[in-house]
Amino acid sequence: MSPYILSSLLLSLGLGTTLTFASYHWLLAWAGLEINTLAIIPLMAKHHHPRAIEATTKYFLTQATAAATLLFAAITNAWLEGQWDITQMTHPLPNTIIIMALALKIGLAPLHSWLPEVLQGLDLNTGLLLSTWQKLAPFALLLQIQPTSPHLTTILGLTSTLVGGWGGMNQTQLRKIMAYSSIAHLGWMVLVLQFAPSLTLLTLLTYIMMTTATFLMLSRGQATNINSLALSWTKTPALACTAPLILLSLAGLPPLTGFMPKWMIILELSNQGLTVTATIAALSALLSLYFYLRISYAITLTISANTTTGASLWRTESNHATVPLALSSTITICLLPLTPGVITLLSL
């Protein structure tokens, strides 16, 4: 792809997200989401492969459906309440419809089935963009909407954590595993959305850092399935040591960074009297832990099913940028001691 076209698409991607961030009117927010979607479509289809074209088509149809539903809900709210302001979505009917439209847009269960299939058809760099940047604009809208039904976000969150855990258990394709990991993490964010929006934002930012580190790690090793991870020791020995820590941070184990948002969400749910919900969410994290441990095992404790000479690859000079991987890995592993400071900031 031409550098000029790529730059235009990336600038349009940033423009769409920024427009949604800055808007208070539903039409402007909808326009930002549409610019965002149209900008990423050529990036998804830049590899002229049937799987990439299929994934792009599925993504376009899903996002178009979600955007049309969102616009319908906004018009319905304007008709019933006379309000186009995003923060004035007070009528139960358009409020519920718009939350479901945004749930479809980001891939919350039970509206999640498109996400693993789309992510599987993309390359790792575009998959990283889809799993991180594309979540920002819909969440900016979700954070401004106060759900009229307290049970809706709880049901969406618990369903997502359970589906994200169960769905990833029998997968061998790493991009599908990352898709189910995304669904599970989005469930944790939505669980606490109505009680502590700032905690949802913290969880989203932590998830973006951890997912960035994971995708850059997989891209560095050119791994797309679990079996290909057996070559990690011969390709990138240093990264093979760091990879289990990144994955266990995604799983939410102490003393890694990923433990911080899960710990604070369980604490908040318990303070709200939702002990059963917090228990189910914590148990669902064990399902995700299984496939993270499976990947860690493949990286560290297995070797390629080749001869000794066949497994020893030439370590030629790599042209991959190592600074983003090093920075995101450090953040993913080492930020848990800053939890008291984060709690203080959230309480301001």
N, C-alpha and C positions, 0 to 999 in steps of 0.2 A: 504494500500500500504506500502511496506517495506520502512523504512527510508533511506536505501541505494539507492533504486531505485528512491525515491522521490528526494533525494539530487542530484543524477546524472541528472535527468530531469531538475531540477531547474538550475543546473550549465550549462547544455546544452542550456537552454533558455537564460541565461545571455551571454553565448558564442556567440550564433547566433546574438543577438542584438549588442554586442560589435564588432563583425566582420563586421557587416554592418556599424556601426559608423566609424570604422577605415579604411574602404576600399575606394579606389578611382577608382578601376576597376569594371566594371559592373559584371563580373563573380564572383568576391569575394563578392560583395553585394548580388547577387542572391544566392550564397551558404549560406550566413548568414541568409537570409530570409527563406531558406529551412530548415536549422538547427532549426531555431526558430519555424517553423510550426510543424516539426516532434517531437520536444520536448514537445509541449503543447498538442498534440493529446492524449497521454496516460493519461495526467492529466484530460482532458475533459471526457474520457471514463472510469475513475476509478470507478465510480458508475455504476454497471452493470444493468442499467435501460434502457428500450427501448427508452425513450425520450433522454437520454444522448447519446446513441449510434447513434440515428438519427441526433442529433445536431453535433456530432463529424464527421459523414459522410458528412453532408452538409458543415461543415467548411473545411474539407480536400479537397473536390471537388472544392470549391470556391477558396481556397488559391492556389491549384495546377493550376487552370485556370489562376489566376492572375500572378503566378510565370512564367508559360509558356509564357504568353503574354509579360511579362517584358523581358524575355530572348530573345524572338523573336524581340522585339523593339531594344534591345541592339545590337543584331547581324545585324539588318537592318541598324542601325546607323554606325556600323563598316564597313559595306559593302559600304554605300553611302559616308561616311565622313572619313573613315579610323581611327576612334577614338573609344577607349574603355573607355576613361576617363568619369567619371560621370558628371563632370562640363562642358564637351564639347558636350553635347546633343543639337546640334544647328539645325539639319535638322527638318523641321516642322512635317514630317510624323512620325518618331520614337519618337519625343518629345511628340506629342499628344497621341500616343499609350501608351507610358510609363506612362503618367499622368493618363490615364484612367485605366491602370493596377493597379497603386497604389491606385486609388480611389476605385476600386473593393476590394483591399486588406484591406483597413481600413473601408469600408462601407459607402462611400459618395453616396448620391442620385444622379442619379437614379439607382445606382448599389448597393443599400442598402438592398434589400429585404431579404437577407440571415441573416443579423445581428439580428433582433428581434427573429427570429425562433431559431437561434443557442443559443442566450443568454437565452431564455426561457427554454431550455433543460438542462442547467447547474446549478450546485449549486452556491451559492452566492460568495464563495471564488474564484472559477475558473472564474466566471463571472467578478469579479473584475480584475483578471489577464488579461482576454481578453479585457476588456474595457480600461485598462491603459497601461500595459507593452507592449502589442502587437501593440500599435499605434506608439511606439517610432521609430522602425527601418524604417517603410515606410515613416514617417515624416522626418527622417534624410535624406532620398533620395529626398523627395519633396523639402526640404529646399535648396538642392544643384542644383536643376534644375531650370533654368529660362524659364518659358513658352514662346513659340514663339507666341502663340495667346493670347492677353490680355483678350479676352472674355471667354476663356474656364474655367479658374478658377473662374471667376465671376459667370458664369452660374451654375457651380457645387456648389459653395458656397451658392448662393441664393436658388437653388433647395433644398439643404440639410437643410437649416434653415426652409424653408416652410414645407417640408416633415416631418422633425423632430417635428415640432409643431403640424401639423394636425394629424400625425400618433399616437401621444401619447394621444390625447384628449379623445378617447373612450376606452382606455385600463384599465383593472382592475388588470392585472398581473404586479407586480412591476418590474420584470426583463425586460419585454417588454417596460415599460415606461422608464427604464434606457437606453435601446437600442436606443429608439427614442431621448432621451436626448443627447446621444452620437452623433447621426447623426446631430442634431441641432448644437451642439458645434463644431463639425468638420467643419460644414459649415462656422461658424464664422472664424475659423482658415484659411480656404482656401480663404475666401474673401480677406483677407489682405496679402496673401502669396507673391504676386508679387510686392507689394509696400513696405512692411516692414517685412522681414523674422524674424527679432528679436522679433517683436510683435507677430507673429505666435507662436514662441517658448515659449514666456511668457504665451500666452493663453493656450497652450498645458500643460505647467507645472501647471498652475492654475486649469485647468480642471481635471488633474490627482489627485491633492490634494482634490478637492471638491468631485469627484467621489469616491475616497478612503474613505472619511468620510461617504458618503451616503451608500456605500455597507457595511462598517463595522457596521454602525448603524442598517441596515436591518438584518445583520447577528446576531448582538447582540440580537435583538428582535425576531429572527427566523421568519421573516415575508416574505411571498412570494406574497401576494395579498393585496389589499387595505382593505378588510374586516378584515384581521388578525391584522391590525394596531390598531383596536379599543381596543386591550388588552395592548397597550403600557403603559398606566398609571399604570396598575397593575403589569406589568412585570418590567419595568425600568422607574420609575417616572422622574428621573433626565434627562435621555436621551430623554424622551418625551418633555421636555422643550427645549432642545437643537435642536431637529430634525427640527422644523419649520425654525430655523435660517439657518441650513445647506441647506435645500431645497430652501429657498428664496435666498441664496447666489448662488446656482446653477442657479436660475432664473435670476440673475444679478441685484438685487435690492440694492440700497444704503441703509445704509452705510456698506454693507457687501463686502467681498473680491471679489465675483463674478462680482460686478459692474465694477471693474477696467479694465479688458480686453475688455469688451463690450464698455465701455466709450472710451477707447483709439482707438479701431477699428473704431467706428463711427467718431471720430475726424480725424483719418487718411484718411478714405474714403471721408470725406467732404473736406479735404485739397487737395485731388486728383481730386476734381470736380465731384465725384460720389455721389451727394446728393440724387438722387432717389434710388440708391442702398443702401445707408445708411438708408434711411427712411423705405424701404421694410424690411431690416434686423431688424431694431428696432421694427417694427410692428409684425414681425414673432416671436419676443421674447415674445410678449403678449400671443401667442398661447401656448408656453411652460409654461408661468407663470400660465395658467389655471390649468394644471395638477399637477404642484408643489403645488399650493394652495389646490387642491383637496386632495393630500396626507397629507398636513399639517392639513387640517380640520379633516381628518380621525384619525390622531394621537391625536390631542388636544381637539376636541370638540365632539367626539362620544365615546360611551361606548359599551361594548360587549352586544349582545342581549341574555343575560343569566340572571339568578337570581343573587341577590346580593352576595350570597355565591359562586356561580359559577364563577362570574367575579373576585373574589379575589383570586389570585393565591399565592401559597407559594413562597416566595422569598428566594430560596436556594442559597448557595454560588455558584457563576458562575466561570467557568474555562476559560472564555474568557479573552484574553489580553486586558487590558483597555488603556495602554499607546499609542499604535498606533491610537486608536479611539480619545483619548483626544487630541493628538498632531495634527492630521489631522483636527479635529473639530475646534480647536483654530485657525489654519491657515486659514480655510475656512471662519471663521467669522470675524477675527480681522485684516487682513492685508491691508485694504484699506488706512489707514493713511500713509503707506509707498509708495504710488503712486508717489509723487515727486521724491523720491530716485530712484524708478524703471524707471521713465522717464529719469532721468539723466544718469542712466546706459545704457539705450537704445540709447541715443544720443552720447555715446562715440565712 
